[in-house]
Amino acid sequence: MRLKGLIKSNQILIKRFTVMSFMMMIILYIYSIQRSTKDALIVTYVGAELISSIKLLGVLPMAIVFILAFTKMSDVLNKTKIFHIFNLTFIIFFLIFTFILHPNLKYITFNLNSLKEIAPFFQYVIMMIENWALSLFFIFSELWGSIMLSLLFWKTANQIFKINQAKVFYPLFGFLAQAGLFLSGFFTQTFTQQGSTTEAAWQSSLNNINISVAFAGVILSILYFYLCNYLVDIKLINSVIKKKKVKMRFIAGMKYIFASKYIRLIAALVICYGVSINLVEGLWKAEAKLLYPNPSDYARFMGKVQMITSIAAALSMLSGSFLLSFLTWKKSAMLTPIVIALTGIPFFIFAIFDKSISGYFYFLTVSPVVISVMAGSIQNIMSKSIKYSFFDPTKEMAYIPLSDNLKSKGKAAADVIGGRLGKSGGAFIQFILLMIFPGASLMSLAPIIFLTFIIILIYWMRSVYLLSRKFEDASSNQNNSVDQLEGKKLA
């Protein structure tokens, strides 16, 4: 009987892992293909400088609204219904933008040039309001990753897997899910027409992209339904938290969560990652626009980067699954800031000293901007690869020893709000610099951005060191409630 129970347990575990891997693949597909699309729309239609304003004044407030909604819904609805509601909300908006808003952009876009002349310091804020439809699409595309992946997917995983299982499965989730990233790059290139400059051609590409997104969203809900109803004791997702639920207002909940130094340190890792990546990406996208001014060409370029990223991430995750099994948490978590430093610093050097450096590479037939864009592409590829293979698994493992209430609401604050603060933090730095120096571009501000990048990396490494000590203490006192529930189910 004990042997049969063990076999049954392993079969259920493998099925859970398989379904969760497909779910992550779909979530990454939607996130990645919308990432290319939103960047193509904003960068080529308006300019890369607008991204910082949207992230700071659009994405961050909306992230807080979504978390407020999640917190309130958690008190009245079970987690399975919440997942389906959020999924449906995103998919419906993407379809509305594609078939209603985008075809009528010229009619719904405001003209506030007179206001920009009166207040030049706020020109990018005014441009965000002018292009409100594009801004909304950017906001929803950004929040998809924060809500559906960082919050809902990983929260589910943390409820049904234990620490020893997480060390094996979490890197493999990302490894198999890289098929979604690869497919997003492949279909981005398939759906877009190279060299096409007509609005009709780009609209057709947008239609195909978001029809595929809607189809993927439906499959995602089906998989989640199957997971919750056939592979998992529903108590693992709903009842455990519900029994110990403490109703509290959003502000009070935030105070409760950030009263925990443990959660603050996790949030620090998320924020530092977001700030460092966005400081590099803003400059990289501005230079990429010089090479690819057409939205179709820009999207195709981003699609190629995503395809290469998926291959690099898959290889990284193979090593990640192996290394996490015997490396300490601290060493595994420290790898991400180290890799970002090793790839980000050369990019800034090329971007700042492009003309000087090109003199030492006179034998090359490419322009300095091409070299800089290539360096930025390498940085982007490596930073995403290390995120999926080491940053996400180690961060998620840090939640497992926590109490159920703190694990749920603490994760919502640290991951979603912390993630938005990270991206908005980088955007805030760029936003302030663009306000202080009217008429400046991200290229001209590169030296200041580089210095900030170095400071963030140093603080990140310090936070990893402090959190590692708390994680080791918390792991030794881990709650065994999941073991008890599993034993009841198998019995």
C-alpha positions as CSV (number, residue, x, y, z in Angstrom):
1,M,0.0,0.0,0.0
2,R,2.8,2.4,0.8
3,L,4.5,1.6,-2.5
4,K,1.2,2.2,-4.4
5,G,0.8,5.5,-2.6
6,L,4.3,6.5,-3.5
7,I,3.7,5.7,-7.2
8,K,0.4,7.6,-7.2
9,S,2.1,10.6,-5.5
10,N,4.8,10.7,-8.1
11,Q,2.3,10.4,-11.0
12,I,0.3,13.3,-9.6
13,L,3.5,15.3,-9.1
14,I,4.6,14.8,-12.7
15,K,1.2,15.8,-14.0
16,R,1.2,19.0,-11.9
17,F,4.6,19.8,-13.2
18,T,3.6,19.2,-16.8
19,V,0.4,21.4,-16.6
20,M,2.2,24.2,-14.8
21,S,5.0,24.1,-17.4
22,F,2.5,24.5,-20.2
23,M,0.8,27.3,-18.3
24,M,4.0,29.2,-17.8
25,M,4.8,28.7,-21.5
26,I,1.5,30.3,-22.5
27,I,1.9,33.2,-20.0
28,L,5.4,33.8,-21.4
29,Y,4.2,33.6,-25.0
30,I,1.6,36.3,-24.4
31,Y,4.0,38.5,-22.3
32,S,6.8,38.3,-24.9
33,I,4.7,38.9,-28.0
34,Q,3.0,41.8,-26.4
35,R,6.4,43.1,-25.2
36,S,7.6,43.4,-28.8
37,T,4.3,44.8,-29.9
38,K,4.0,47.5,-27.2
39,D,7.6,48.6,-27.8
40,A,7.1,48.8,-31.5
41,L,4.0,50.9,-31.0
42,I,5.5,53.4,-28.5
43,V,9.1,53.6,-29.7
44,T,8.3,54.0,-33.4
45,Y,5.1,56.0,-33.1
46,V,6.2,58.4,-30.3
47,G,9.7,57.7,-29.0
48,A,11.6,55.7,-26.4
49,E,11.7,58.6,-24.1
50,L,7.9,58.3,-23.5
51,I,8.4,54.8,-21.9
52,S,9.7,56.2,-18.6
53,S,6.6,58.4,-18.2
54,I,4.2,55.6,-19.0
55,K,5.9,53.2,-16.5
56,L,6.0,55.8,-13.8
57,L,2.7,57.5,-14.1
58,G,0.7,54.8,-15.8
59,V,1.9,51.3,-15.0
60,L,2.7,51.9,-11.3
61,P,-0.7,53.4,-10.4
62,M,-2.5,50.7,-12.3
63,A,-0.4,48.0,-10.6
64,I,-1.6,49.4,-7.2
65,V,-5.2,49.3,-8.5
66,F,-4.8,45.7,-9.6
67,I,-3.3,44.7,-6.2
68,L,-6.1,46.5,-4.4
69,A,-8.6,44.6,-6.5
70,F,-6.7,41.3,-5.9
71,T,-6.7,41.9,-2.1
72,K,-10.4,42.7,-2.0
73,M,-11.3,39.8,-4.2
74,S,-9.2,37.5,-2.1
75,D,-11.5,38.2,0.8
76,V,-14.7,37.2,-1.1
77,L,-13.6,34.9,-4.0
78,N,-11.5,31.7,-4.1
79,K,-8.2,31.9,-6.0
80,T,-9.4,29.9,-9.0
81,K,-12.1,32.4,-9.8
82,I,-9.6,35.3,-9.4
83,F,-7.2,33.7,-11.9
84,H,-10.0,33.4,-14.5
85,I,-11.2,36.9,-13.9
86,F,-7.8,38.5,-14.4
87,N,-7.1,36.4,-17.4
88,L,-10.3,37.4,-19.1
89,T,-9.9,41.1,-18.3
90,F,-6.5,41.2,-20.1
91,I,-7.6,39.2,-23.1
92,I,-10.7,41.4,-23.6
93,F,-8.7,44.6,-23.5
94,F,-6.1,43.3,-26.0
95,L,-9.0,42.5,-28.4
96,I,-10.7,45.9,-27.9
97,F,-7.4,47.7,-28.6
98,T,-6.7,45.7,-31.7
99,F,-10.1,45.9,-33.4
100,I,-11.5,49.2,-32.1
101,L,-8.8,51.6,-30.7
102,H,-5.9,51.1,-33.0
103,P,-7.8,51.4,-36.3
104,N,-9.1,54.7,-35.0
105,L,-6.0,56.2,-33.5
106,K,-6.0,59.3,-35.6
107,Y,-9.5,60.1,-34.3
108,I,-9.0,59.4,-30.6
109,T,-5.5,60.8,-30.2
110,F,-5.5,64.3,-28.6
111,N,-3.5,67.3,-29.9
112,L,-2.0,69.1,-26.9
113,N,0.9,70.9,-28.7
114,S,-0.1,74.2,-27.2
115,L,0.1,72.8,-23.7
116,K,3.5,71.3,-24.4
117,E,4.7,74.8,-25.4
118,I,3.4,76.2,-22.1
119,A,4.9,73.4,-20.0
120,P,7.9,71.9,-21.8
121,F,9.2,70.3,-18.6
122,F,6.1,68.0,-18.7
123,Q,6.1,67.3,-22.4
124,Y,6.3,63.6,-22.0
125,V,3.5,63.5,-19.5
126,I,1.4,65.4,-21.9
127,M,2.4,63.1,-24.8
128,M,1.3,60.1,-22.7
129,I,-2.2,61.8,-22.3
130,E,-2.3,62.6,-26.0
131,N,-1.6,59.0,-26.9
132,W,-3.8,57.5,-24.2
133,A,-4.8,54.4,-26.2
134,L,-1.2,53.5,-26.9
135,S,-0.4,54.2,-23.3
136,L,-3.1,51.8,-22.1
137,F,-1.9,49.0,-24.3
138,F,1.6,49.5,-22.9
139,I,0.2,49.4,-19.4
140,F,-1.9,46.3,-19.8
141,S,1.0,44.5,-21.6
142,E,3.4,45.3,-18.8
143,L,0.9,44.2,-16.1
144,W,0.2,40.9,-17.7
145,G,3.6,39.6,-16.6
146,S,3.3,41.1,-13.1
147,I,-0.2,39.8,-12.4
148,M,-0.4,36.5,-14.3
149,L,3.1,35.3,-13.9
150,S,4.7,36.9,-10.9
151,L,1.6,36.9,-8.7
152,L,-0.9,34.3,-9.8
153,F,1.3,31.6,-11.4
154,W,4.0,31.6,-8.8
155,K,1.5,31.9,-5.9
156,T,-0.1,28.7,-7.2
157,A,3.2,27.0,-7.5
158,N,4.3,27.9,-4.0
159,Q,1.0,26.4,-2.6
160,I,1.4,23.0,-4.2
161,F,5.2,22.4,-4.2
162,K,7.6,22.0,-1.3
163,I,11.1,23.4,-1.0
164,N,12.9,20.2,-2.1
165,Q,10.5,19.9,-5.0
166,A,10.9,23.5,-5.9
167,K,14.7,23.2,-6.2
168,V,14.2,20.6,-9.0
169,F,11.0,21.8,-10.7
170,Y,11.2,25.7,-10.6
171,P,14.2,25.9,-13.0
172,L,12.6,23.3,-15.2
173,F,9.4,25.3,-15.4
174,G,11.2,28.0,-17.1
175,F,13.2,25.6,-19.2
176,L,10.2,24.1,-20.8
177,A,8.3,27.4,-20.9
178,Q,11.0,28.9,-23.1
179,A,9.1,27.3,-25.9
180,G,6.6,30.2,-25.4
181,L,9.4,32.8,-25.7
182,F,10.7,31.1,-28.8
183,L,7.2,30.9,-30.4
184,S,6.5,34.6,-29.6
185,G,9.7,35.6,-31.5
186,F,8.8,33.2,-34.3
187,F,5.2,34.4,-34.7
188,T,6.2,38.0,-34.4
189,Q,8.4,37.6,-37.4
190,T,5.8,35.5,-39.2
191,F,3.0,38.0,-38.5
192,T,5.0,41.1,-39.5
193,Q,6.0,42.0,-43.0
194,Q,9.6,43.1,-43.4
195,G,10.1,46.5,-44.9
196,S,6.4,47.2,-45.1
197,T,5.5,50.8,-44.2
198,T,1.7,50.8,-44.8
199,E,-0.8,51.2,-42.0
200,A,-2.9,48.4,-43.4
201,A,0.0,45.9,-43.2
202,W,0.8,46.8,-39.6
203,Q,-2.9,46.6,-38.7
204,S,-3.0,43.1,-40.2
205,S,0.0,42.1,-38.2
206,L,-1.5,43.4,-35.0
207,N,-4.7,41.5,-35.8
208,N,-2.9,38.2,-36.1
209,I,-0.8,38.8,-33.0
210,N,-3.7,39.5,-30.7
211,I,-6.0,36.8,-32.2
212,S,-3.2,34.4,-31.2
213,V,-3.0,36.0,-27.8
214,A,-6.8,35.5,-27.3
215,F,-6.5,31.8,-28.3
216,A,-3.6,31.3,-25.9
217,G,-5.6,32.9,-23.1
218,V,-8.5,30.5,-23.5
219,I,-6.1,27.5,-23.4
220,L,-4.5,29.0,-20.2
221,S,-7.8,29.0,-18.4
222,I,-8.6,25.5,-19.5
223,L,-5.2,24.2,-18.1
224,Y,-5.8,26.1,-14.8
225,F,-9.2,24.6,-14.5
226,Y,-7.8,21.1,-15.1
227,L,-5.0,21.6,-12.5
228,C,-7.4,22.8,-9.8
229,N,-10.1,20.3,-10.3
230,Y,-8.2,17.1,-11.2
231,L,-4.6,17.3,-10.0
232,V,-4.6,19.3,-6.8
233,D,-6.5,19.1,-3.6
234,I,-8.4,22.4,-3.8
235,K,-7.6,23.0,-0.2
236,L,-4.0,23.6,-1.2
237,I,-5.0,26.6,-3.3
238,N,-8.1,27.9,-1.5
239,S,-9.0,26.5,1.9
240,V,-5.6,26.8,3.5
241,I,-5.5,30.6,3.1
242,K,-9.2,31.0,3.6
243,K,-9.2,29.4,7.1
244,K,-6.5,31.8,8.3
245,K,-7.6,34.8,6.3
246,V,-7.3,38.1,8.1
247,K,-9.4,40.8,6.5
248,M,-7.7,44.2,6.4
249,R,-7.8,47.3,4.3
250,F,-5.2,47.7,1.6
251,I,-3.1,50.4,3.4
252,A,-3.2,48.4,6.6
253,G,-2.2,45.3,4.8
254,M,0.7,47.0,3.2
255,K,1.9,48.2,6.6
256,Y,1.5,44.7,7.9
257,I,3.5,43.2,5.1
258,F,6.4,45.7,5.0
259,A,6.7,45.4,8.8
260,S,8.4,42.2,7.9
261,K,12.1,42.7,7.1
262,Y,12.1,39.4,5.3
263,I,9.5,40.7,2.8
264,R,11.2,44.0,2.4
265,L,14.4,42.2,1.4
266,I,12.6,40.2,-1.2
267,A,11.0,43.4,-2.5
268,A,14.5,44.9,-2.6
269,L,15.7,42.1,-4.9
270,V,12.7,42.6,-7.2
271,I,13.1,46.4,-7.3
272,C,16.9,46.2,-7.9
273,Y,16.4,43.8,-10.8
274,G,13.7,46.0,-12.3
275,V,15.6,49.2,-12.0
276,S,18.9,47.8,-13.4
277,I,17.2,46.2,-16.4
278,N,15.2,49.3,-17.2
279,L,18.1,51.6,-17.0
280,V,19.8,49.5,-19.7
281,E,16.7,48.8,-21.8
282,G,15.6,52.5,-22.1
283,L,18.9,53.4,-23.7
284,W,19.0,50.2,-25.8
285,K,15.6,50.8,-27.3
286,A,16.4,54.4,-28.1
287,E,19.4,53.2,-30.2
288,A,17.4,50.3,-31.7
289,K,14.9,52.8,-33.1
290,L,17.8,54.5,-35.1
291,L,18.3,51.2,-36.9
292,Y,14.6,50.2,-37.2
293,P,12.4,53.2,-37.4
294,N,9.5,51.2,-38.9
295,P,7.2,49.4,-36.4
296,S,7.2,46.2,-38.5
297,D,11.0,46.1,-38.7
298,Y,11.4,47.0,-35.1
299,A,9.0,44.2,-34.0
300,R,10.8,41.7,-36.2
301,F,14.1,42.7,-34.6
302,M,12.7,42.2,-31.1
303,G,11.3,38.9,-32.3
304,K,14.8,37.7,-33.3
305,V,16.1,38.8,-29.9
306,Q,13.4,36.9,-28.1
307,M,14.1,33.7,-30.1
308,I,17.8,33.9,-29.2
309,T,16.8,34.6,-25.6
310,S,14.6,31.5,-25.4
311,I,17.5,29.3,-26.6
312,A,20.0,31.0,-24.2
313,A,17.5,30.7,-21.3
314,A,16.8,27.1,-22.0
315,L,20.6,26.3,-21.8
316,S,20.9,28.4,-18.7
317,M,18.0,26.6,-17.0
318,L,19.5,23.2,-17.7
319,S,22.6,24.3,-15.7
320,G,20.3,26.1,-13.2
321,S,18.4,23.0,-12.3
322,F,21.7,21.2,-11.7
323,L,23.4,24.0,-9.8
324,L,20.5,24.8,-7.5
325,S,20.5,21.3,-6.2
326,F,23.8,21.7,-4.5
327,L,24.6,25.4,-4.4
328,T,23.6,27.4,-1.4
329,W,20.7,29.9,-1.8
330,K,23.0,32.8,-1.4
331,K,25.4,31.8,-4.1
332,S,22.5,31.0,-6.5
333,A,20.8,34.3,-5.8
334,M,24.1,36.3,-6.2
335,L,24.6,35.0,-9.8
336,T,21.9,37.3,-11.2
337,P,23.4,40.7,-10.2
338,I,26.9,39.4,-11.2
339,V,25.8,38.5,-14.7
340,I,23.9,41.7,-15.2
341,A,27.0,43.7,-14.1
342,L,29.3,41.7,-16.5
343,T,27.0,42.4,-19.5
344,G,25.6,45.8,-18.6
345,I,28.9,47.6,-18.0
346,P,30.3,46.8,-21.5
347,F,27.0,48.1,-23.1
348,F,27.2,51.4,-21.3
349,I,30.9,51.7,-22.3
350,F,30.0,51.2,-25.9
351,A,27.0,53.5,-25.7
352,I,28.9,56.4,-24.0
353,F,32.2,56.1,-25.8
354,D,30.9,54.7,-29.1
355,K,32.9,57.1,-31.4
356,S,36.1,56.7,-29.4
357,I,35.9,52.9,-29.3
358,S,35.0,52.6,-33.0
359,G,38.5,54.0,-33.7
360,Y,40.0,50.9,-32.1
361,F,37.8,48.7,-34.3
362,Y,38.5,50.4,-37.6
363,F,38.6,47.1,-39.4
364,L,34.8,46.6,-38.8
365,T,32.4,47.8,-41.5
366,V,29.5,48.5,-39.1
367,S,28.6,51.8,-37.6
368,P,29.1,52.5,-33.8
369,V,25.3,52.4,-33.3
370,V,25.2,48.9,-34.6
371,I,27.9,47.8,-32.2
372,S,26.0,49.4,-29.3
373,V,22.7,47.8,-30.3
374,M,24.5,44.4,-30.5
375,A,26.0,44.9,-27.0
376,G,22.6,45.9,-25.7
377,S,21.0,42.8,-27.3
378,I,23.6,40.6,-25.6
379,Q,22.9,42.2,-22.3
380,N,19.1,41.8,-22.8
381,I,19.5,38.1,-23.7
382,M,21.8,37.3,-20.8
383,S,19.8,39.2,-18.2
384,K,16.5,37.4,-19.2
385,S,18.3,34.0,-19.3
386,I,19.7,34.4,-15.8
387,K,16.3,35.7,-14.5
388,Y,14.4,32.6,-15.5
389,S,17.1,30.2,-14.4
390,F,18.3,31.7,-11.1
391,F,16.5,34.9,-10.1
392,D,12.9,33.7,-10.3
393,P,13.6,30.2,-8.7
394,T,15.6,31.6,-5.8
395,K,13.1,34.4,-5.2
396,E,10.2,32.0,-5.2
397,M,12.0,29.6,-2.8
398,A,12.4,32.5,-0.4
399,Y,8.5,32.6,0.1
400,I,8.0,28.9,0.9
401,P,9.0,29.0,4.6
402,L,6.6,31.9,5.3
403,S,3.2,31.7,6.9
404,D,0.2,31.3,4.5
405,N,-1.1,34.8,5.0
406,L,2.2,36.5,4.6
407,K,3.1,34.2,1.7
408,S,-0.1,35.3,-0.2
409,K,-0.3,39.0,0.6
410,G,3.4,39.5,1.1
411,K,4.0,38.0,-2.3
412,A,1.4,40.3,-3.9
413,A,3.2,43.4,-2.4
414,A,6.8,42.3,-3.0
415,D,6.3,40.9,-6.5
416,V,3.7,43.0,-8.1
417,I,4.1,46.3,-6.4
418,G,7.8,45.7,-5.9
419,G,8.1,44.7,-9.5
420,R,6.3,47.9,-10.6
421,L,8.5,50.0,-8.3
422,G,11.5,48.4,-9.9
423,K,10.5,49.2,-13.4
424,S,9.0,52.6,-12.3
425,G,12.2,53.3,-10.4
426,G,14.2,53.1,-13.5
427,A,11.6,55.1,-15.3
428,F,11.5,57.7,-12.5
429,I,15.3,58.2,-12.8
430,Q,14.9,58.7,-16.5
431,F,11.8,60.9,-16.1
432,I,13.5,63.2,-13.6
433,L,16.6,63.5,-15.8
434,L,14.5,64.4,-18.9
435,M,12.6,67.0,-16.9
436,I,15.8,68.6,-15.4
437,F,17.4,68.7,-18.9
438,P,14.6,69.7,-21.3
439,G,15.4,68.6,-24.9
440,A,17.9,66.0,-23.7
441,S,17.7,62.4,-25.0
442,L,18.5,59.2,-23.2
443,M,21.7,59.0,-25.2
444,S,23.0,62.2,-23.8
445,L,22.1,61.2,-20.3
446,A,23.9,57.8,-20.5
447,P,26.8,58.7,-18.1
448,I,24.5,59.6,-15.3
449,I,22.4,56.5,-15.9
450,F,25.5,54.3,-15.9
451,L,26.5,55.6,-12.4
452,T,23.1,54.9,-11.1
453,F,23.3,51.4,-12.6
454,I,26.5,50.6,-10.6
455,I,25.0,51.9,-7.3
456,I,21.9,49.7,-7.7
457,L,24.0,46.6,-8.3
458,I,26.0,47.2,-5.1
459,Y,22.8,47.5,-3.0
460,W,21.3,44.4,-4.7
461,M,24.3,42.3,-3.7
462,R,24.0,43.5,-0.1
463,S,20.3,42.6,0.0
464,V,21.0,39.1,-1.2
465,Y,23.5,38.6,1.6
466,L,21.1,39.8,4.3
467,L,18.2,37.8,3.0
468,S,20.2,34.6,2.8
469,R,20.7,34.6,6.5
470,K,17.0,35.0,7.2
471,F,16.1,32.4,4.6
472,E,18.3,29.8,6.3
473,D,16.7,30.5,9.7
474,A,13.2,30.4,8.3
475,S,13.8,27.1,6.3
476,S,14.7,25.3,9.5
477,N,11.3,26.1,10.9
478,Q,9.2,25.5,7.8
479,N,5.5,24.7,8.4
480,N,4.5,21.1,7.4
481,S,0.9,21.9,6.6
482,V,1.3,20.9,2.9
483,D,2.7,17.5,4.0
484,Q,-0.3,16.9,6.1
485,L,-2.8,17.8,3.4
486,E,-1.0,15.6,0.9
487,G,-1.1,12.7,3.3
488,K,-4.8,13.1,3.8
489,K,-5.4,13.2,0.0
490,L,-3.3,10.1,-0.8
491,A,-4.8,8.2,2.1
